[in-house]
């Protein structure tokens, strides 16, 4: 019955033109990415926008108007320009990824996100999953979420707070045009991206993403880390496939076409893009550099490593510094995660080094990487030794530990994948509930909670909680996974099923650089991950300076975008 209903809805919307998308893909074949030569384009310096004003030496709040525009973008020297959606102050300066917004701790930034997109999407989308669909006019729904931001619900980019061009049509939870980012949280790395219901995966594939940095000079300055536009750079990494005409290739046939005509469980592209260029190169000096690496892929995990053994020194993870630097040979970064690293090129034994990737896709048990998606970018090291006054201190920033004695609530969150008669995924739920089901998570403002996240699938799911920060306490393998699945199928109740020997399996340690406060954590398949979630500022443990209990509330979700869209996302409501 559900399949028939979905099919009827799809047919109706197709008749109405809802599925129309403007692309030249009908006349072009998918491109073999291995035919493109690597390392021929320079890594771009992404434009930077200050989210504050300086008046007579005093920092003042600033209001920005940042638009979303359709334009063409050159991802590779030998690839025709690609139709994209890009963020920018105007169409001419808009980029993919968008400009880096630089904010200051304690200084307000106001942004009016403006939708200048045309009526028809450049990519196929599927209305048979929960989707923002316009009723009165054609238009592409968008709404911007600042990932890692701590601010009021009306500025969070709720999935149903979408709007079309010139605000002609608005979603059911839309509130206001201007978003307020108070920037009162800890200094660190954030990123902004589209968050429209059911369209997040296609809107990000089209290019709607960018970096956001909160700086705190009086705290960060004494650390002595590399600074300046040349030596402190965001690297936004994602994967894309293309057609021979340069357009983005996305399979327009679903894995269950009779149920979901277009939706696929994961999108993987062959070409690896860094700051808007496929496999770019960067000439560096023999000194330390800071790279804030954001994995902005829909579904691809990256396990980064240098081909000549050069090491990473981690200084922060997601939006928070870690207590002490941690040096590793490799680092696994899930979709939406941010790893903040120092690389000392003076320690390289060669003048050329490749940043590479060997993470299977889907992670962890999918296909091995191939020639195209195993390479990320090339660094060419100048031969002369550089005078380098930057350093990596023995201690960074220490935040108050999670106080488990003050835990106000314990929750159980089960991740489960549902399949069709042909054993292909149809949708994914958290605790067996669709997004539209009544809110079941109601944390108190200022509280600390413990969540047991139970991954009953074969995939690793990066869990992102809006507003709250989390810290991983324990990762325990389920000793009776099939029994648990059977219980969930019968009872659909994570609390009743989380019993007996399920907490007695082997434990897997959390990497040292991921033991601090984070916005996302990779939930291992077949494991129960115990996390502590803090709904207050971690640097002061103070309550928020805004009313977090307002509508439309917040959400938590898997950050594999194809999963989030269908429908691995749940709302939660902060209460007093």
C-alpha positions as CSV (number, residue, x, y, z in Angstrom):
1,X,0.0,0.0,0.0
2,X,2.9,2.4,0.9
3,X,4.6,1.7,-2.5
4,X,1.3,2.4,-4.4
5,X,0.9,5.6,-2.5
6,X,4.4,6.7,-3.3
7,X,4.1,5.8,-6.9
8,X,0.8,7.8,-7.3
9,X,2.4,10.8,-5.6
10,X,5.4,10.5,-7.9
11,X,3.2,10.3,-11.0
12,X,1.1,13.3,-9.9
13,X,4.1,15.5,-9.2
14,X,5.8,14.5,-12.4
15,X,2.7,15.6,-14.3
16,X,2.7,18.9,-12.4
17,X,6.4,19.4,-13.4
18,X,7.8,19.1,-9.9
19,X,10.5,16.7,-11.2
20,X,11.7,19.0,-13.9
21,X,15.4,19.7,-13.8
22,X,17.5,21.8,-16.2
23,X,20.6,19.8,-17.3
24,X,22.4,18.9,-20.4
25,X,22.9,15.4,-19.1
26,X,20.5,13.9,-21.7
27,X,23.1,14.6,-24.4
28,X,26.3,13.7,-22.5
29,X,27.7,10.5,-21.2
30,X,29.3,9.9,-17.7
31,X,33.0,10.9,-17.7
32,X,35.7,8.5,-16.9
33,X,37.5,10.5,-14.2
34,X,40.8,8.6,-14.8
35,X,41.0,10.4,-18.2
36,X,41.5,13.7,-16.3
37,X,45.1,14.5,-15.5
38,X,45.7,15.0,-11.8
39,X,47.5,17.9,-10.1
40,X,47.2,20.4,-12.9
41,X,45.1,23.1,-11.2
42,X,46.4,25.3,-8.3
43,X,44.5,25.0,-5.0
44,X,42.3,28.2,-4.9
45,X,42.4,30.7,-2.1
46,X,38.7,30.8,-1.2
47,X,37.5,34.4,-0.7
48,X,37.1,35.5,3.0
49,X,34.3,37.6,4.4
50,X,34.6,39.3,7.8
51,X,31.5,38.7,10.0
52,X,32.3,41.9,12.0
53,X,33.1,45.5,11.5
54,X,35.9,47.6,13.1
55,X,35.0,51.1,14.1
56,X,37.7,53.3,15.7
57,X,39.5,50.1,16.8
58,X,36.4,48.6,18.3
59,X,34.8,45.4,16.9
60,X,31.1,45.8,16.0
61,X,28.4,43.4,14.8
62,X,27.9,43.2,11.1
63,X,25.0,42.3,8.8
64,X,25.8,40.4,5.6
65,X,23.6,39.5,2.7
66,X,24.9,36.3,1.1
67,X,23.1,34.9,-1.9
68,X,22.8,31.5,-3.7
69,X,23.3,31.8,-7.4
70,X,23.3,29.6,-10.4
71,X,26.5,29.9,-12.4
72,X,29.3,27.9,-14.1
73,X,32.4,26.7,-12.3
74,X,35.6,25.2,-13.6
75,X,36.4,22.1,-11.5
76,X,39.3,21.1,-13.7
77,X,41.4,22.6,-16.5
78,X,40.3,20.0,-19.1
79,X,36.6,19.8,-18.0
80,X,34.0,22.1,-19.5
81,X,32.5,24.6,-17.0
82,X,29.9,23.0,-14.7
83,X,26.5,24.4,-13.9
84,X,26.5,24.8,-10.1
85,X,24.8,26.7,-7.2
86,X,27.2,28.9,-5.5
87,X,27.3,31.1,-2.4
88,X,28.6,34.7,-2.6
89,X,27.9,38.4,-2.1
90,X,26.9,38.5,-5.8
91,X,26.8,36.2,-8.8
92,X,30.2,37.3,-10.1
93,X,32.1,36.6,-6.9
94,X,30.1,33.5,-5.8
95,X,32.3,30.4,-5.5
96,X,32.1,26.6,-4.8
97,X,32.7,26.2,-2.0
98,X,31.4,29.5,-0.8
99,X,33.4,32.2,0.9
100,X,34.9,31.6,4.3
101,X,33.1,33.7,6.9
102,X,35.5,34.8,9.7
103,X,33.7,35.7,12.9
104,X,35.0,36.9,16.3
105,X,34.1,35.4,19.6
106,X,31.5,37.6,21.3
107,X,30.8,39.7,18.3
108,X,27.4,39.2,16.6
109,X,27.2,38.3,12.9
110,X,23.8,38.7,11.1
111,X,23.3,37.0,7.8
112,X,20.4,37.3,5.4
113,X,20.6,34.2,3.2
114,X,19.1,35.1,-0.2
115,X,17.8,32.5,-2.7
116,X,18.5,33.7,-6.3
117,X,18.1,30.2,-7.8
118,X,16.0,29.5,-11.0
119,X,12.8,27.5,-10.9
120,X,14.2,24.2,-12.0
121,X,16.9,22.1,-10.3
122,X,20.1,21.1,-12.2
123,X,19.9,17.7,-10.6
124,X,17.2,15.0,-10.3
125,X,15.3,14.8,-7.0
126,X,12.8,12.5,-5.6
127,X,9.4,13.6,-4.1
128,X,8.6,10.1,-2.7
129,X,10.9,10.8,0.3
130,X,10.0,13.5,2.8
131,X,10.7,16.6,0.7
132,X,10.1,20.3,0.7
133,X,7.7,20.7,-2.1
134,X,6.3,24.1,-3.3
135,X,2.6,24.4,-3.7
136,X,2.0,27.8,-5.4
137,X,5.1,28.5,-7.5
138,X,8.0,26.7,-9.0
139,X,11.2,27.2,-7.2
140,X,14.1,25.5,-5.4
141,X,13.6,25.3,-1.6
142,X,16.7,26.2,0.4
143,X,17.6,26.9,4.0
144,X,21.0,27.4,5.5
145,X,22.3,25.6,8.6
146,X,25.5,26.7,10.3
147,X,26.9,23.3,11.3
148,X,28.4,23.5,14.8
149,X,26.8,26.9,15.6
150,X,25.2,27.5,19.0
151,X,22.3,29.9,18.4
152,X,18.5,30.2,18.7
153,X,16.2,27.8,16.9
154,X,14.9,30.4,14.5
155,X,18.5,30.8,13.1
156,X,19.3,27.1,13.0
157,X,18.1,26.4,9.5
158,X,15.4,23.9,10.3
159,X,14.6,21.6,7.4
160,X,11.1,22.9,7.2
161,X,12.1,26.6,7.3
162,X,13.0,26.6,3.6
163,X,12.2,29.4,1.2
164,X,12.3,29.9,-2.5
165,X,13.7,32.8,-4.7
166,X,12.8,36.2,-3.3
167,X,11.0,34.4,-0.4
168,X,8.0,33.8,-2.7
169,X,7.2,30.6,-0.9
170,X,8.2,29.5,2.6
171,X,8.1,26.3,4.5
172,X,5.8,25.6,7.5
173,X,8.4,26.5,10.2
174,X,9.9,29.5,8.4
175,X,10.4,32.5,10.8
176,X,12.6,35.3,9.6
177,X,14.9,36.4,6.8
178,X,17.8,37.5,8.9
179,X,19.8,34.9,11.0
180,X,21.6,35.8,14.2
181,X,24.9,34.1,15.0
182,X,26.0,35.5,18.4
183,X,29.4,33.7,18.2
184,X,29.5,33.3,22.0
185,X,30.8,29.7,21.8
186,X,34.3,28.3,21.9
187,X,36.6,29.3,19.0
188,X,36.8,26.7,16.2
189,X,35.7,25.5,12.9
190,X,32.1,25.4,11.6
191,X,30.6,25.2,8.1
192,X,27.4,26.3,6.5
193,X,25.3,24.4,4.0
194,X,21.8,23.9,2.7
195,X,19.5,21.9,5.0
196,X,16.1,21.8,3.1
197,X,13.9,18.8,3.8
198,X,14.6,16.0,1.4
199,X,16.8,18.2,-0.8
200,X,20.0,18.5,1.2
201,X,21.9,15.9,-0.8
202,X,21.1,17.5,-4.1
203,X,21.6,21.1,-3.0
204,X,25.0,20.3,-1.5
205,X,26.0,18.3,-4.6
206,X,25.1,21.4,-6.6
207,X,27.6,23.5,-4.5
208,X,25.8,25.1,-1.5
209,X,28.4,24.8,1.2
210,X,31.2,26.9,2.8
211,X,33.5,27.4,5.8
212,X,32.9,29.5,8.9
213,X,35.6,30.2,11.5
214,X,35.1,31.7,15.0
215,X,38.4,33.2,16.2
216,X,39.3,34.3,19.8
217,X,42.6,36.2,19.4
218,X,43.3,36.6,23.1
219,X,43.0,32.8,23.7
220,X,44.3,31.5,20.4
221,X,47.1,34.0,19.9
222,X,49.4,32.8,22.8
223,X,49.2,29.2,21.3
224,X,51.6,30.3,18.6
225,X,50.0,28.1,15.9
226,X,50.5,29.1,12.2
227,X,48.5,32.1,11.2
228,X,47.7,34.2,8.2
229,X,45.9,33.4,4.9
230,X,48.9,31.6,3.5
231,X,49.7,29.3,6.4
232,X,46.2,28.8,8.0
233,X,43.8,27.5,5.3
234,X,40.5,25.6,5.2
235,X,40.5,22.6,2.9
236,X,37.0,21.7,2.0
237,X,37.0,18.2,0.5
238,X,34.2,16.4,-1.4
239,X,33.7,13.9,-4.3
240,X,31.8,14.5,-7.5
241,X,31.2,12.6,-10.8
242,X,30.8,14.5,-14.1
243,X,29.4,14.0,-17.6
244,X,31.5,14.8,-20.6
245,X,29.8,18.2,-21.0
246,X,31.0,19.1,-17.5
247,X,27.7,18.8,-15.8
248,X,27.5,16.9,-12.4
249,X,26.5,13.3,-12.9
250,X,24.0,11.9,-10.4
251,X,22.2,8.6,-11.1
252,X,18.6,9.5,-11.8
253,X,17.3,5.9,-11.2
254,X,16.7,4.7,-7.7
255,X,17.8,1.4,-6.3
256,X,14.1,0.7,-5.7
257,X,12.6,2.5,-8.7
258,X,9.1,1.2,-8.0
259,X,9.2,2.8,-4.5
260,X,11.7,5.7,-4.9
261,X,12.2,6.5,-8.6
262,X,15.4,8.4,-7.9
263,X,16.7,8.0,-4.3
264,X,19.9,6.1,-3.9
265,X,21.3,5.1,-0.4
266,X,24.6,6.8,-1.0
267,X,26.2,9.1,-3.6
268,X,29.8,8.5,-4.5
269,X,31.8,10.6,-7.0
270,X,35.0,9.5,-8.7
271,X,36.8,12.9,-8.7
272,X,38.1,14.3,-5.4
273,X,37.5,18.0,-5.1
274,X,39.5,20.3,-2.8
275,X,38.4,24.0,-2.5
276,X,36.6,23.7,-5.8
277,X,39.3,22.0,-7.9
278,X,39.8,18.3,-8.8
279,X,43.1,17.0,-7.3
280,X,44.7,20.4,-7.0
281,X,48.3,21.2,-6.2
282,X,49.8,23.6,-3.7
283,X,53.3,24.9,-3.5
284,X,54.4,25.2,0.1
285,X,57.4,26.4,2.1
286,X,59.6,24.3,4.4
287,X,57.6,25.2,7.5
288,X,54.4,24.5,9.5
289,X,51.0,24.9,7.9
290,X,47.6,24.7,9.5
291,X,44.8,23.0,7.5
292,X,41.2,23.0,8.7
293,X,39.9,20.0,6.7
294,X,36.2,19.7,6.3
295,X,34.7,16.5,4.7
296,X,31.7,18.0,2.8
297,X,30.9,14.8,0.9
298,X,27.5,13.3,0.8
299,X,28.5,9.9,1.9
300,X,32.3,9.3,1.4
301,X,34.6,8.8,4.3
302,X,38.2,9.7,3.9
303,X,41.2,8.1,5.6
304,X,43.8,10.6,4.8
305,X,47.6,9.9,4.9
306,X,50.7,11.2,3.2
307,X,52.4,9.0,0.7
308,X,55.9,9.7,2.1
309,X,55.0,9.1,5.7
310,X,54.7,12.8,6.7
311,X,52.5,13.1,9.9
312,X,49.5,15.0,11.0
313,X,49.5,16.9,14.3
314,X,45.9,17.4,15.5
315,X,45.0,20.5,17.4
316,X,41.2,20.6,17.1
317,X,38.3,18.3,16.2
318,X,35.1,19.8,14.7
319,X,34.4,23.1,16.5
320,X,36.6,22.7,19.6
321,X,40.3,22.6,20.4
322,X,41.6,19.4,22.0
323,X,43.5,19.6,25.3
324,X,46.9,18.4,23.9
325,X,48.3,18.0,20.4
326,X,48.1,14.4,19.0
327,X,50.3,13.2,16.2
328,X,49.1,10.4,13.8
329,X,50.1,8.8,10.5
330,X,46.6,8.9,9.2
331,X,43.1,10.2,10.1
332,X,39.6,9.0,9.4
333,X,37.2,11.8,8.6
334,X,33.5,11.0,8.2
335,X,31.0,13.2,6.2
336,X,30.6,16.6,7.9
337,X,33.5,16.0,10.3
338,X,36.3,18.6,10.6
339,X,39.9,17.7,11.5
340,X,42.2,20.6,12.3
341,X,45.8,19.7,11.8
342,X,49.3,21.1,11.6
343,X,51.7,19.7,8.9
344,X,55.4,20.5,9.1
345,X,56.7,20.3,5.6
346,X,60.3,20.9,6.9
347,X,60.1,17.3,8.1
348,X,59.4,15.9,4.6
349,X,62.1,13.6,3.1
350,X,61.0,14.5,-0.4
351,X,60.1,17.7,-2.3
352,X,56.7,16.3,-3.4
353,X,54.1,14.7,-1.2
354,X,50.6,13.4,-2.0
355,X,47.7,13.6,0.3
356,X,46.0,10.3,-0.3
357,X,42.9,8.3,0.8
358,X,42.2,4.6,1.3
359,X,38.7,4.5,2.9
360,X,36.3,2.0,1.4
361,X,33.0,3.2,0.3
362,X,30.4,2.8,1.8
363,X,32.5,2.7,4.9
364,X,33.7,0.4,6.3
365,X,32.8,-2.7,4.2
366,X,32.3,-1.3,0.7
367,X,34.4,-1.1,-2.4
368,X,38.1,-0.3,-2.2
369,X,39.3,3.0,-3.6
370,X,40.4,3.3,-7.2
371,X,43.0,5.4,-9.0
372,X,40.7,8.5,-9.1
373,X,39.4,8.6,-5.6
374,X,42.5,7.4,-3.8
375,X,44.4,10.7,-4.6
376,X,43.4,14.0,-3.0
377,X,46.0,16.7,-3.7
378,X,49.7,17.3,-4.2
379,X,52.1,19.5,-2.2
380,X,55.2,20.8,-3.9
381,X,57.8,21.8,-1.3
382,X,60.2,24.6,-2.0
383,X,63.8,23.6,-1.5
384,X,64.9,26.5,0.9
385,X,64.5,26.1,4.6
386,X,62.0,28.7,6.0
387,X,62.4,30.8,9.1
388,X,59.3,29.6,11.0
389,X,58.3,31.3,14.2
390,X,55.1,29.3,14.6
391,X,54.9,26.4,17.0
392,X,52.8,23.6,18.4
393,X,52.5,24.0,22.1
394,X,52.4,21.1,24.5
395,X,49.0,22.2,25.8
396,X,46.2,23.8,23.8
397,X,42.8,24.6,25.3
398,X,41.3,22.6,28.1
399,X,37.5,22.7,28.6
400,X,35.7,21.5,31.7
401,X,35.2,17.7,31.8
402,X,31.8,16.2,31.3
403,X,30.2,16.0,34.8
404,X,28.5,12.6,34.7
405,X,27.2,13.1,38.3
406,X,24.9,15.7,36.9
407,X,23.4,13.6,34.1
408,X,19.7,14.5,33.9
409,X,18.5,11.9,31.4
410,X,19.7,8.7,29.7
411,X,18.4,8.0,26.2
412,X,18.7,5.1,23.7
413,X,18.9,5.9,20.0
414,X,18.7,3.0,17.6
415,X,19.8,3.3,13.9
416,X,18.0,0.9,11.6
417,X,17.8,0.4,7.9
418,X,14.6,-0.9,6.2
419,X,14.7,-2.9,3.0
420,X,12.4,-3.9,0.1
421,X,11.5,-7.4,-1.1
422,X,14.7,-7.3,-3.3
423,X,16.8,-6.5,-0.2
424,X,17.6,-2.9,-1.2
425,X,17.3,-0.1,1.3
426,X,14.1,1.9,1.2
427,X,14.6,4.3,4.1
428,X,16.5,4.6,7.4
429,X,15.0,5.6,10.8
430,X,16.2,6.6,14.2
431,X,14.3,4.7,16.9
432,X,11.9,3.4,14.2
433,X,10.3,6.8,13.9
434,X,9.8,9.1,10.9
435,X,10.7,12.8,11.2
436,X,7.0,13.7,11.4
437,X,6.4,11.6,14.6
438,X,6.0,13.5,17.8
439,X,9.1,14.7,19.6
440,X,10.5,12.1,22.0
441,X,13.8,13.9,23.0
442,X,13.3,16.9,25.3
443,X,16.6,17.9,26.9
444,X,16.6,20.8,29.4
445,X,18.6,23.9,28.6
446,X,21.9,23.7,30.5
447,X,21.6,19.9,31.1
448,X,23.9,17.0,30.5
449,X,22.5,13.8,29.1
450,X,23.9,10.3,28.2
451,X,22.9,8.8,24.9
452,X,23.4,5.1,24.0
453,X,23.5,5.1,20.2
454,X,22.9,1.6,18.8
455,X,23.9,1.0,15.2
456,X,22.1,-2.0,13.8
457,X,23.2,-1.4,10.2
458,X,26.3,-2.4,8.2
459,X,27.3,1.2,7.6
460,X,29.1,3.7,9.8
461,X,26.7,6.6,10.5
462,X,28.2,10.0,11.5
463,X,25.7,11.4,14.1
464,X,25.3,15.1,14.2
465,X,23.3,16.8,17.0
466,X,22.3,20.4,16.4
467,X,23.1,22.9,19.3
468,X,24.6,20.3,21.6
469,X,28.2,19.1,21.8
470,X,29.0,15.5,22.5
471,X,31.9,13.5,23.9
472,X,32.4,9.8,23.4
473,X,32.6,7.7,26.5
474,X,32.6,4.1,25.3
475,X,32.3,2.0,22.1
476,X,31.0,-1.6,22.8
477,X,30.4,-4.3,20.2
478,X,26.9,-5.9,20.2
479,X,27.4,-9.6,21.0
480,X,23.9,-10.5,19.7
481,X,23.3,-8.2,16.8
482,X,20.8,-10.4,15.0
483,X,18.8,-10.9,18.2
484,X,18.7,-7.2,18.7
485,X,17.5,-6.7,15.1
486,X,14.8,-9.2,15.6
487,X,13.7,-7.5,18.8
488,X,13.6,-4.1,17.0
489,X,11.6,-5.6,14.2
490,X,9.1,-7.0,16.7
491,X,9.0,-4.2,19.3
492,X,10.5,-1.2,17.6
493,X,11.7,-0.1,21.1
494,X,15.4,0.5,21.7
495,X,15.1,0.6,25.5
496,X,13.3,-2.8,25.7
497,X,15.7,-4.3,23.2
498,X,18.9,-2.9,24.9
499,X,19.2,-5.7,27.5
500,X,21.2,-8.7,28.6
501,X,24.5,-9.4,27.0
502,X,24.4,-6.6,24.4
503,X,26.7,-4.4,26.5
504,X,29.3,-7.1,27.2
505,X,31.1,-7.2,23.8
506,X,34.6,-6.1,23.0
507,X,35.4,-2.4,23.4
508,X,37.1,-0.2,20.8
509,X,39.1,2.7,22.0
510,X,38.3,6.2,20.8
511,X,41.3,7.9,18.9
512,X,43.1,10.3,21.2
513,X,42.4,13.3,18.9
514,X,38.6,12.5,19.0
515,X,38.2,12.3,22.8
516,X,37.3,16.0,23.2
517,X,34.0,17.8,22.5
518,X,32.7,17.3,19.0
519,X,29.7,18.0,16.8
520,X,29.8,14.7,15.0
521,X,30.9,11.2,15.9
522,X,31.2,8.1,13.6
523,X,28.8,5.5,14.9
524,X,30.4,2.1,14.2
525,X,28.2,-0.7,12.7
526,X,27.2,-3.4,15.2
527,X,28.3,-1.2,18.2
528,X,26.7,0.7,21.0
529,X,28.3,4.1,21.4
530,X,27.9,5.8,24.7
531,X,28.1,9.6,24.4
532,X,27.6,12.5,26.8
533,X,25.7,15.4,25.3
534,X,26.0,18.9,26.7
535,X,23.3,21.5,26.1
536,X,25.2,24.5,27.3
537,X,28.5,26.3,26.4
538,X,31.3,23.9,27.0
539,X,33.9,26.7,27.8
540,X,31.9,28.2,30.7
541,X,29.1,25.6,31.4
542,X,26.9,28.7,31.4
543,X,23.3,28.7,30.0
544,X,22.7,30.1,26.6
545,X,22.2,33.8,26.1
546,X,19.2,33.1,23.9
547,X,15.9,31.2,24.3
548,X,16.7,27.7,23.1
549,X,13.1,26.5,23.9
550,X,11.5,28.5,21.0
551,X,10.1,26.9,17.9
552,X,10.9,25.3,15.5
553,X,13.4,23.5,17.8
554,X,16.4,21.5,16.7
555,X,17.2,18.2,15.1
556,X,19.7,15.3,15.2
557,X,20.5,13.1,12.3
558,X,22.9,10.9,10.3
559,X,25.2,13.2,8.2
560,X,25.3,10.8,5.3
561,X,23.1,13.2,3.4
562,X,21.3,10.5,1.4
563,X,20.3,8.9,4.8
564,X,19.3,12.2,6.4
565,X,17.0,12.9,3.5
566,X,15.3,9.5,3.8
567,X,14.6,9.8,6.7
568,X,17.3,9.4,9.3
569,X,16.6,12.6,11.1
570,X,14.5,13.4,14.2
571,X,13.4,16.6,15.8
572,X,14.2,17.5,19.5
573,X,12.8,20.2,21.7
574,X,14.8,22.0,24.4
575,X,12.7,22.7,27.5
576,X,13.2,24.9,30.5
